[in-house]
Amino acid sequence: MKNDSALFYTCSLIEFIGRKQKLRRSEVVSSLGNATIKRIYDYADIFHCEPIEKVADEFIHDSNIPLGSFDNVAACKYEVPDYWTIGEVYERLIEDTFSETEGDIVEKIKKVYISWIDETISNYNSDFYYQSRDYIKECYKEGKVCA
C-alpha cells in the first residue's frame, strides 16, 4: 500500500474540497459518505485526468456539500501548503498506521480524518504537517502531539 496514488489523490481531493467549501476535513469526509469516498478511490486514475477544480465541483454538487466558515487558509500567517502537500501528509499517515489487510480503505480514511489529528494537520500556523512521517504516525497512535 506504500505510495498508493489513489489514496494520495483521494486525500488531496478531500483537502481541496475542504478549502473550497470552508469545512473541516472531517466534515468533508462525513458529507461525502462511504460510497462516494470508495468511488473516488476506485476511479482516482480517471478523475486525476480532469482538473481537480472540476472534479471537486461535481462531488460538491452531487453530495450537497455545504459552505461552511472554517477557513484555515485565510487564518494562515505564513506560506500556505498546497492541497497536494496536505493530501500527501494524510496519505502517508493512513499508509503508516494501517496494514494492507486491516479493514477497507474507506474505514481507514474515515478513522484518520474523523480523529483529533484533523485539527492538528489543518493548523497551518504550526509546523506539524512538516514533521517526519514517523513522528506524525507516533503522535496519531499516542492520541496527542508528542513532546
N, C-alpha and C positions, 0 to 999 in steps of 0.2 A: 504494500500500500504506500510505500515511500514515494514521494514526488508524484502523487496522484493528481494529474492535471484536471480531471473532472471535479475533484474536491476543491482544488485551487480556484477554478472558475466559479463554482457554486458559492464559495465563501466570498470571493471578490464581488459577485453579483449581489449577495446579501448586503455587503458593505456599501455598494453603490446605491442600492435601493434605500438603505437606512439614511444615507446622506441626503438623497434627493427628497425623501418624504419626511425628513427630520424626525426619525424614530430611533429608539434604541434598537440595536441589532437583534436583541431577544424578541422585541415586538415584531420585527420583520419576519423572523422565523415562525412566530406564532401566527401571524397573518397569512403567510404563505401556506402553511399546513403541510402535513406529511406527504401527501400525493404530489403536490407541486414541487416540493424540495426534491423528491425522488425523480421527478421528471427533469428538473434542471440538471441534476447529477447524471442521469442516464443519457441525456442528449447534449451534454456540455460541449462535445466536439462539434456539434452542429450549431448550437447557439453562439459559440465564440466566433463563427464566421460573419455574424452580423455585428453592427456597432452595439456596444454594451448599453448605450442610451436607449436604443430601440427595443432591445430585449427587456430591459428594466421597465420601460413604459408598458409593454404588453403584459408583464406579470403584475405590475401595479394595477392596471385596469382589470385584468381577469380575476385577480384576487381581492379587488376592492380594498387596497391598502390605503389607509387614511393618511392625511397630512398631520404631522404632529408638531411639537415645539422643541424637540431635543436637537440642538444644533452644536455639536461638538466641533465642527469645522470653524464656525464663527467664533467660538469660545477659545480657539487655539491661539496662543500668543506667539507661536513660533511657526516654522515651516510645517505645513500640514502634510502628513504622509499620504501618498495616493492610495486609492482603493485597492490596487493590486498589492501593495505592500502589506496592508492590513489583512487582506484576503490570505496572503501567504502566512502571516502570523497564526491565523485561525487554522489554516490547512495543516501546518506543522504541529500545532498543539493537538489537533484531532488525531493525526497520524501517530504522534508520540505517546498519546495517552491510551489508546485502544489498540488491541491486537486485531489482526485482519479477520479473525474468526469470532470476535466478540461483538455480537449484535449486528444489526444492519446499519448502513451508513447514515440513514436519516436519524436514527436514535442517537448515534454518536454526535452528529451535528447539533441536534437539539440539546443534548446533555451539556455540551460546552457553551453554546450560546445562551442557554437559559440559566447559567450558573453565575456566580459572583464575578467571574473574570471578565464578563462582557463590559461591565462598567470600568474596570481597570484598563483593559486594552483600549477602550474608547476615550480615555483621558489622554489626549494628545499633548497636554502640557506636562506630562510625566515622560520619563524615558523607558517606561515598562515595555512598550512594544518593540523597542530596540534591543532588549536583552536577549541573551542566547536562548535558543530553543530549549536547552536542558533546564535552564533557570525557570523559564515560563512553565514548563511541564511540572517541575517540582513545586512551584507556587500553586498551581492548579490542584495538584494532589494534596497539598497541605491545607488548601482552602483559604489561603491568605498570601499576601505578598511577604516573601521571606526576607529576613534581615541579612 
